[in-house]
Amino acid sequence: MVWDHWQLARCIVLFVAIAYLLIGIQVTMSHYRQNFYRKVMWAPVLSSPIYFVVGLCLALSGPMWLLHTFHILMWIAVFSGLTGFYYHVRGVGLRIGGYALRNFLVGPPIIMPLLYSAIGALGLLAVYWR
């Protein structure tokens, strides 16, 4: 079978690529719903497909330059998710009532940017695992 000779790091890179495709779709729908009222909302929407394509190409072919590109992109993804976390927490606080529980339930999802960073950290784990 084709999968028999795949290293764990390669499987993780493939998982990260697919995860960024899926989370990119979710982020696009969520930010579209908010009419992209801040330009920074475009960052995960535009970068997720890039992470997907680079990760997929790395998992399927694996040249060294692509590994370095993926490495840099995963650091950018981690930083981007942490920046999004800041904006989401700030967005909850700007709602009427501030940091009340109901604003965490109906406001910007504060866990989603952390998930975005966590997937990037998983990609970094695959890079350093090699």
N, CA and C atoms as a LAMMPS dump frame, in Angstrom:
ITEM: TIMESTEP
0
ITEM: NUMBER OF ATOMS
390
ITEM: BOX BOUNDS ff ff ff
-5.0000000000000000e+02 5.0000000000000000e+02
-5.0000000000000000e+02 5.0000000000000000e+02
-5.0000000000000000e+02 5.0000000000000000e+02
ITEM: ATOMS id mol type element x y z
1 1 1 N 0.84 -1.188 0
2 1 2 C 0 0 0
3 1 3 C 0.883 1.25 0
4 2 1 N 0.386 2.311 -0.559
5 2 2 C 1.144 3.55 -0.7
6 2 3 C 1.531 4.129 0.659
7 3 1 N 0.682 4.022 1.645
8 3 2 C 0.909 4.641 2.949
9 3 3 C 1.97 3.911 3.774
10 4 1 N 2.338 2.703 3.403
11 4 2 C 3.258 1.904 4.212
12 4 3 C 4.61 2.566 4.431
13 5 1 N 5.074 3.337 3.466
14 5 2 C 6.414 3.909 3.552
15 5 3 C 6.412 5.381 3.946
16 6 1 N 5.292 5.897 4.352
17 6 2 C 5.216 7.296 4.753
18 6 3 C 5.692 7.441 6.194
19 7 1 N 6.529 8.438 6.435
20 7 2 C 6.956 8.743 7.799
21 7 3 C 5.83 9.482 8.517
22 8 1 N 5.885 9.459 9.847
23 8 2 C 4.858 10.14 10.638
24 8 3 C 4.836 11.639 10.335
25 9 1 N 6.001 12.246 10.201
26 9 2 C 6.063 13.686 9.925
27 9 3 C 5.365 14.022 8.611
28 10 1 N 5.504 13.188 7.628
29 10 2 C 4.858 13.418 6.339
30 10 3 C 3.342 13.32 6.46
31 11 1 N 2.868 12.37 7.237
32 11 2 C 1.426 12.24 7.48
33 11 3 C 0.883 13.455 8.225
34 12 1 N 1.667 13.961 9.171
35 12 2 C 1.238 15.146 9.921
36 12 3 C 1.161 16.356 9.002
37 13 1 N 2.129 16.505 8.102
38 13 2 C 2.104 17.623 7.148
39 13 3 C 0.846 17.533 6.283
40 14 1 N 0.5 16.339 5.836
41 14 2 C -0.72 16.166 5.043
42 14 3 C -1.95 16.526 5.873
43 15 1 N -1.996 16.094 7.123
44 15 2 C -3.109 16.439 8.008
45 15 3 C -3.205 17.952 8.195
46 16 1 N -2.068 18.611 8.421
47 16 2 C -2.048 20.068 8.603
48 16 3 C -2.568 20.768 7.355
49 17 1 N -2.16 20.3 6.189
50 17 2 C -2.627 20.905 4.939
51 17 3 C -4.144 20.811 4.818
52 18 1 N -4.677 19.633 5.066
53 18 2 C -6.132 19.449 4.971
54 18 3 C -6.851 20.254 6.049
55 19 1 N -6.271 20.319 7.242
56 19 2 C -6.877 21.104 8.324
57 19 3 C -6.944 22.586 7.955
58 20 1 N -5.892 23.098 7.309
59 20 2 C -5.932 24.511 6.898
60 20 3 C -6.937 24.746 5.776
61 21 1 N -7.157 23.766 4.942
62 21 2 C -8.207 23.907 3.936
63 21 3 C -9.568 24.044 4.618
64 22 1 N -9.834 23.177 5.579
65 22 2 C -11.135 23.183 6.259
66 22 3 C -11.319 24.408 7.148
67 23 1 N -10.282 24.756 7.918
68 23 2 C -10.42 25.921 8.788
69 23 3 C -10.472 27.2 7.954
70 24 1 N -9.839 27.173 6.784
71 24 2 C -9.913 28.326 5.885
72 24 3 C -11.328 28.563 5.391
73 25 1 N -12.042 27.491 5.114
74 25 2 C -13.443 27.619 4.701
75 25 3 C -14.276 28.215 5.833
76 26 1 N -14.064 27.717 7.05
77 26 2 C -14.82 28.228 8.204
78 26 3 C -14.495 29.701 8.474
79 27 1 N -13.234 30.046 8.42
80 27 2 C -12.815 31.437 8.662
81 27 3 C -13.401 32.353 7.59
82 28 1 N -13.4 31.894 6.346
83 28 2 C -13.958 32.701 5.262
84 28 3 C -15.44 32.968 5.497
85 29 1 N -16.185 31.941 5.87
86 29 2 C -17.615 32.14 6.128
87 29 3 C -17.845 33.075 7.312
88 30 1 N -17.062 32.912 8.372
89 30 2 C -17.252 33.751 9.563
90 30 3 C -16.898 35.204 9.289
91 31 1 N -15.788 35.423 8.61
92 31 2 C -15.38 36.805 8.341
93 31 3 C -16.245 37.447 7.262
94 32 1 N -16.728 36.657 6.328
95 32 2 C -17.668 37.173 5.327
96 32 3 C -18.943 37.647 6.003
97 33 1 N -19.391 36.878 7.003
98 33 2 C -20.603 37.235 7.752
99 33 3 C -20.44 38.601 8.422
100 34 1 N -19.212 38.93 8.777
101 34 2 C -18.931 40.223 9.41
102 34 3 C -18.522 41.287 8.39
103 35 1 N -18.673 40.963 7.094
104 35 2 C -18.389 41.893 5.988
105 35 3 C -16.937 42.383 5.952
106 36 1 N -16.018 41.606 6.523
107 36 2 C -14.593 41.956 6.503
108 36 3 C -14.382 43.419 6.911
109 37 1 N -15.038 43.815 7.998
110 37 2 C -14.991 45.226 8.384
111 37 3 C -13.614 45.659 8.869
112 38 1 N -12.719 44.752 9.141
113 38 2 C -11.318 45.072 9.416
114 38 3 C -10.469 44.37 8.362
115 39 1 N -9.479 45.078 7.843
116 39 2 C -8.642 44.492 6.789
117 39 3 C -7.859 43.281 7.276
118 40 1 N -7.55 43.23 8.566
119 40 2 C -6.796 42.104 9.115
120 40 3 C -7.585 40.795 9.009
121 41 1 N -8.892 40.885 8.816
122 41 2 C -9.718 39.685 8.675
123 41 3 C -9.392 38.923 7.384
124 42 1 N -8.761 39.595 6.443
125 42 2 C -8.391 38.937 5.194
126 42 3 C -7.181 38.022 5.369
127 43 1 N -6.368 38.236 6.393
128 43 2 C -5.122 37.47 6.562
129 43 3 C -5.347 35.959 6.608
130 44 1 N -6.199 35.429 7.491
131 44 2 C -6.372 33.974 7.49
132 44 3 C -7.131 33.462 6.271
133 45 1 N -7.967 34.312 5.696
134 45 2 C -8.73 33.903 4.515
135 45 3 C -7.796 33.702 3.32
136 46 1 N -6.825 34.579 3.177
137 46 2 C -5.902 34.487 2.05
138 46 3 C -4.742 33.523 2.314
139 47 1 N -4.342 33.382 3.574
140 47 2 C -3.18 32.542 3.86
141 47 3 C -3.523 31.058 3.981
142 48 1 N -4.714 30.722 4.404
143 48 2 C -5.084 29.305 4.564
144 48 3 C -4.931 28.491 3.278
145 49 1 N -5.383 29 2.123
146 49 2 C -5.173 28.214 0.894
147 49 3 C -3.685 28.052 0.557
148 50 1 N -2.884 29.038 0.894
149 50 2 C -1.44 28.932 0.648
150 50 3 C -0.85 27.835 1.522
151 51 1 N -1.241 27.799 2.8
152 51 2 C -0.764 26.749 3.698
153 51 3 C -1.193 25.373 3.18
154 52 1 N -2.418 25.301 2.664
155 52 2 C -2.918 24.038 2.133
156 52 3 C -2.086 23.57 0.943
157 53 1 N -1.868 24.45 -0.024
158 53 2 C -1.149 24.068 -1.239
159 53 3 C 0.3 23.691 -0.929
160 54 1 N 0.972 24.503 -0.121
161 54 2 C 2.37 24.214 0.214
162 54 3 C 2.468 22.917 1.013
163 55 1 N 1.583 22.726 1.975
164 55 2 C 1.593 21.489 2.769
165 55 3 C 1.304 20.26 1.926
166 56 1 N 0.344 20.367 1.029
167 56 2 C 0.005 19.249 0.158
168 56 3 C 1.174 18.906 -0.765
169 57 1 N 1.777 19.917 -1.369
170 57 2 C 2.935 19.671 -2.246
171 57 3 C 4.103 19.082 -1.463
172 58 1 N 4.312 19.555 -0.245
173 58 2 C 5.385 19.015 0.583
174 58 3 C 5.122 17.56 0.938
175 59 1 N 3.893 17.238 1.279
176 59 2 C 3.566 15.854 1.647
177 59 3 C 3.695 14.911 0.453
178 60 1 N 3.355 15.392 -0.729
179 60 2 C 3.37 14.514 -1.897
180 60 3 C 4.724 14.428 -2.587
181 61 1 N 5.529 15.516 -2.519
182 61 2 C 6.821 15.475 -3.215
183 61 3 C 7.993 15.643 -2.257
184 62 1 N 8.007 16.72 -1.499
185 62 2 C 8.972 16.895 -0.419
186 62 3 C 10.342 17.45 -0.731
187 63 1 N 10.508 18.385 -1.708
188 63 2 C 11.833 18.972 -1.891
189 63 3 C 12.234 19.839 -0.693
190 64 1 N 13.515 20.004 -0.484
191 64 2 C 14.015 20.705 0.698
192 64 3 C 13.577 22.174 0.736
193 65 1 N 13.54 22.843 -0.401
194 65 2 C 13.138 24.251 -0.405
195 65 3 C 11.68 24.398 0.035
196 66 1 N 10.865 23.393 -0.298
197 66 2 C 9.463 23.434 0.104
198 66 3 C 9.323 23.207 1.607
199 67 1 N 10.204 22.388 2.159
200 67 2 C 10.219 22.185 3.606
201 67 3 C 10.543 23.494 4.327
202 68 1 N 11.516 24.238 3.809
203 68 2 C 11.867 25.528 4.427
204 68 3 C 10.724 26.533 4.29
205 69 1 N 10.078 26.523 3.134
206 69 2 C 8.926 27.416 2.934
207 69 3 C 7.803 27.068 3.905
208 70 1 N 7.507 25.785 4.036
209 70 2 C 6.468 25.327 4.961
210 70 3 C 6.826 25.728 6.39
211 71 1 N 8.084 25.589 6.749
212 71 2 C 8.563 25.953 8.084
213 71 3 C 8.274 27.423 8.378
214 72 1 N 8.637 28.286 7.459
215 72 2 C 8.399 29.725 7.635
216 72 3 C 6.9 30.016 7.703
217 73 1 N 6.129 29.385 6.82
218 73 2 C 4.682 29.617 6.804
219 73 3 C 4.012 29.172 8.094
220 74 1 N 4.488 28.103 8.694
221 74 2 C 3.88 27.638 9.949
222 74 3 C 4.167 28.615 11.086
223 75 1 N 5.346 29.236 11.092
224 75 2 C 5.608 30.274 12.096
225 75 3 C 4.688 31.474 11.881
226 76 1 N 4.47 31.826 10.619
227 76 2 C 3.541 32.925 10.311
228 76 3 C 2.126 32.559 10.761
229 77 1 N 1.736 31.3 10.557
230 77 2 C 0.397 30.853 10.971
231 77 3 C 0.227 30.936 12.48
232 78 1 N 1.247 30.533 13.224
233 78 2 C 1.171 30.608 14.689
234 78 3 C 1.024 32.066 15.12
235 79 1 N 1.833 32.94 14.551
236 79 2 C 1.758 34.363 14.892
237 79 3 C 0.412 34.956 14.477
238 80 1 N -0.067 34.579 13.306
239 80 2 C -1.349 35.078 12.809
240 80 3 C -2.5 34.655 13.723
241 81 1 N -2.48 33.413 14.18
242 81 2 C -3.525 32.944 15.086
243 81 3 C -3.498 33.664 16.418
244 82 1 N -2.303 33.919 16.94
245 82 2 C -2.204 34.65 18.208
246 82 3 C -2.676 36.09 18.055
247 83 1 N -2.385 36.687 16.904
248 83 2 C -2.883 38.037 16.626
249 83 3 C -4.409 38.023 16.536
250 84 1 N -4.951 37.01 15.873
251 84 2 C -6.412 36.865 15.793
252 84 3 C -7.038 36.67 17.161
253 85 1 N -6.362 35.93 18.024
254 85 2 C -6.855 35.739 19.389
255 85 3 C -6.979 37.087 20.101
256 86 1 N -5.967 37.931 19.939
257 86 2 C -6.015 39.274 20.538
258 86 3 C -7.228 40.041 20.019
259 87 1 N -7.424 40.043 18.692
260 87 2 C -8.545 40.782 18.108
261 87 3 C -9.896 40.197 18.532
262 88 1 N -9.984 38.886 18.651
263 88 2 C -11.25 38.274 19.056
264 88 3 C -11.579 38.584 20.518
265 89 1 N -10.585 38.503 21.394
266 89 2 C -10.825 38.847 22.803
267 89 3 C -11.189 40.32 22.922
268 90 1 N -10.494 41.148 22.186
269 90 2 C -10.8 42.586 22.193
270 90 3 C -12.215 42.826 21.658
271 91 1 N -12.602 42.071 20.62
272 91 2 C -13.938 42.208 20.051
273 91 3 C -15.035 41.822 21.031
274 92 1 N -14.773 40.831 21.845
275 92 2 C -15.746 40.447 22.882
276 92 3 C -15.889 41.592 23.879
277 93 1 N -14.776 42.178 24.259
278 93 2 C -14.805 43.264 25.236
279 93 3 C -15.489 44.523 24.736
280 94 1 N -15.496 44.736 23.424
281 94 2 C -16.125 45.934 22.857
282 94 3 C -17.647 45.832 22.765
283 95 1 N -18.166 44.636 22.926
284 95 2 C -19.62 44.464 22.875
285 95 3 C -20.255 45.081 24.12
286 96 1 N -21.528 45.416 24.024
287 96 2 C -22.244 45.988 25.169
288 96 3 C -22.245 44.971 26.301
289 97 1 N -21.776 45.373 27.465
290 97 2 C -21.68 44.479 28.603
291 97 3 C -20.261 43.968 28.823
292 98 1 N -19.362 44.274 27.892
293 98 2 C -17.954 43.896 28.069
294 98 3 C -17.742 42.394 28.053
295 99 1 N -16.961 41.934 29.006
296 99 2 C -16.567 40.525 29.052
297 99 3 C -17.558 39.657 29.824
298 100 1 N -18.82 39.916 29.602
299 100 2 C -19.858 39.067 30.204
300 100 3 C -19.92 37.737 29.447
301 101 1 N -20.385 36.713 30.115
302 101 2 C -20.434 35.381 29.523
303 101 3 C -21.224 35.365 28.22
304 102 1 N -22.322 36.099 28.182
305 102 2 C -23.147 36.075 26.969
306 102 3 C -22.39 36.631 25.762
307 103 1 N -21.469 37.565 25.986
308 103 2 C -20.687 38.107 24.883
309 103 3 C -19.654 37.103 24.38
310 104 1 N -19.176 36.233 25.252
311 104 2 C -18.286 35.168 24.803
312 104 3 C -19.052 34.145 23.967
313 105 1 N -20.341 34.009 24.246
314 105 2 C -21.162 33.044 23.511
315 105 3 C -21.598 33.564 22.145
316 106 1 N -21.873 34.864 22.023
317 106 2 C -22.389 35.407 20.764
318 106 3 C -21.364 36.256 20.017
319 107 1 N -20.281 36.614 20.655
320 107 2 C -19.261 37.443 20.027
321 107 3 C -18.304 36.628 19.171
322 108 1 N -17.177 37.223 18.82
323 108 2 C -16.197 36.494 18.02
324 108 3 C -15.69 35.263 18.778
325 109 1 N -15.56 34.134 18.105
326 109 2 C -15.115 32.915 18.794
327 109 3 C -13.637 33.014 19.172
328 110 1 N -13.363 33.04 20.465
329 110 2 C -11.976 33.251 20.891
330 110 3 C -11.118 31.998 20.735
331 111 1 N -11.729 30.844 20.61
332 111 2 C -10.962 29.6 20.476
333 111 3 C -10.501 29.38 19.034
334 112 1 N -11.235 29.886 18.056
335 112 2 C -10.895 29.643 16.651
336 112 3 C -9.481 30.124 16.289
337 113 1 N -9.055 31.316 16.668
338 113 2 C -7.682 31.711 16.344
339 113 3 C -6.63 30.854 17.058
340 114 1 N -6.969 30.369 18.247
341 114 2 C -6.039 29.481 18.947
342 114 3 C -5.933 28.142 18.218
343 115 1 N -7.024 27.689 17.651
344 115 2 C -6.996 26.475 16.839
345 115 3 C -6.124 26.69 15.602
346 116 1 N -6.24 27.857 15.012
347 116 2 C -5.422 28.22 13.848
348 116 3 C -3.932 28.158 14.211
349 117 1 N -3.584 28.691 15.382
350 117 2 C -2.197 28.63 15.863
351 117 3 C -1.776 27.205 16.194
352 118 1 N -2.673 26.443 16.784
353 118 2 C -2.347 25.069 17.173
354 118 3 C -2.047 24.205 15.951
355 119 1 N -2.779 24.416 14.87
356 119 2 C -2.502 23.655 13.648
357 119 3 C -1.123 24.037 13.112
358 120 1 N -0.795 25.324 13.174
359 120 2 C 0.546 25.756 12.769
360 120 3 C 1.618 25.143 13.648
361 121 1 N 1.356 25.057 14.953
362 121 2 C 2.315 24.433 15.871
363 121 3 C 2.474 22.95 15.556
364 122 1 N 1.395 22.291 15.155
365 122 2 C 1.493 20.893 14.75
366 122 3 C 2.357 20.766 13.489
367 123 1 N 2.208 21.7 12.572
368 123 2 C 3.061 21.714 11.384
369 123 3 C 4.524 21.913 11.75
370 124 1 N 4.785 22.775 12.723
371 124 2 C 6.164 22.98 13.187
372 124 3 C 6.701 21.715 13.846
373 125 1 N 5.856 21.024 14.569
374 125 2 C 6.271 19.754 15.172
375 125 3 C 6.702 18.764 14.104
376 126 1 N 5.962 18.719 13.003
377 126 2 C 6.324 17.821 11.894
378 126 3 C 7.646 18.234 11.266
379 127 1 N 7.887 19.54 11.149
380 127 2 C 9.142 20.02 10.567
381 127 3 C 10.312 19.648 11.465
382 128 1 N 10.181 19.877 12.751
383 128 2 C 11.282 19.609 13.679
384 128 3 C 11.433 18.115 13.968
385 129 1 N 10.405 17.333 13.686
386 129 2 C 10.446 15.89 13.928
387 129 3 C 11.411 15.209 12.963
388 130 1 N 11.518 15.748 11.753
389 130 2 C 12.336 15.12 10.691
390 130 3 C 13.747 14.926 11.113
